[in-house]
Amino acid sequence: MKKFIIYSLSIITLFIILTYICDFAYTLIYQKSNPRNKLQYILNMNNQNIDVVFLGSSRVANHIDSKVFDSLSGKKTINLGVLGASLNDNLLELKLLVKSNLIKNLILQLDDNYQYTNSTAIVTAGAVPFIRNKIIKEHIKNNLDNFNKLYYLPFYRYATSDHKIGFRESFFSLINKKPKMDPKIGYYPKYGSYPKQTAMLPETLVSENLVFNEIKTICRMNNINLILFVSPYSSKMRNIEYIDKLKERYPELINMSRNYKDELFYNYGHLNYKGSQVFTKDLFLSINGLLE
């Protein structure tokens, strides 16, 4: 019995040691490797003066060709839209950006993302390797119920987000493999058209979004010119009147949700490559007078 107890304790001790070693190794890889996503890219930005920052979800990442916008505006533009991101995720991006960079204009996607205040696993998983970063720590602490486990349990953060930051991604980071979508470019066009897909916007507008309010506060405190816009939807999107309600609440919102042919769409809420080229130019013409 004594031998069994000693053996069991040895296995447990070895397991704990291995989790600490793996946690240290994974974290070191992510901290030292070249950025493979936009959050890592932001963390590597320091003392930059940026004329225009686009924030949002795939409806920014797939829609805004930053090179085209650069050439039209003559300004330095970065597209930091993240596929599947929420306003809360955009808030974290903004917090990290203003920590050590100067931004003149923030162009923010605002549509049915206004309904929600939660973080998404897409951005949170990418953030946890840097959980010791003060800004990330406080943001995750305020948004995730399992913060203590993520922060204190060795390797727990990697084990629970294996699909995003597990062995495969850490190995690619270790060998500095280039990602399919370069975060420095930021624009990820879609090709083809699937116009038969349908979707529905919310019927009612929430009374307030505290995350959006915080984004506005950060912009005001850092003298950032905030511009709000809505990307187009195809004719297959239902309850488009939701955008009218949003526009009524925020009259400054640039509403470009309608009047784009279905052939320009990949699906109900995303433009294809041709559509994104048209929209990038249209958006520039709509907001050019608002840029600082």
Secondary structure as GFF3:
##gff-version 3
##sequence-region A 1 292
A	DSSP	alpha_helix	2	32	.	.	.	ID=ss1
A	DSSP	alpha_helix	38	43	.	.	.	ID=ss2
A	DSSP	beta_strand	49	55	.	.	.	ID=ss3
A	DSSP	alpha_helix	58	61	.	.	.	ID=ss4
A	DSSP	alpha_helix	66	73	.	.	.	ID=ss5
A	DSSP	beta_strand	77	79	.	.	.	ID=ss6
A	DSSP	alpha_helix	87	100	.	.	.	ID=ss7
A	DSSP	beta_strand	102	109	.	.	.	ID=ss8
A	DSSP	three_ten_helix	112	115	.	.	.	ID=ss9
A	DSSP	alpha_helix	121	127	.	.	.	ID=ss10
A	DSSP	three_ten_helix	128	130	.	.	.	ID=ss11
A	DSSP	alpha_helix	134	143	.	.	.	ID=ss12
A	DSSP	alpha_helix	147	152	.	.	.	ID=ss13
A	DSSP	alpha_helix	156	159	.	.	.	ID=ss14
A	DSSP	alpha_helix	162	165	.	.	.	ID=ss15
A	DSSP	alpha_helix	167	174	.	.	.	ID=ss16
A	DSSP	beta_strand	199	200	.	.	.	ID=ss17
A	DSSP	alpha_helix	210	221	.	.	.	ID=ss18
A	DSSP	beta_strand	225	230	.	.	.	ID=ss19
A	DSSP	beta_strand	237	238	.	.	.	ID=ss20
A	DSSP	alpha_helix	241	249	.	.	.	ID=ss21
A	DSSP	beta_strand	254	255	.	.	.	ID=ss22
A	DSSP	three_ten_helix	262	264	.	.	.	ID=ss23
A	DSSP	beta_strand	265	267	.	.	.	ID=ss24
A	DSSP	beta_strand	270	271	.	.	.	ID=ss25
A	DSSP	alpha_helix	273	287	.	.	.	ID=ss26
A	DSSP	three_ten_helix	288	290	.	.	.	ID=ss27
###
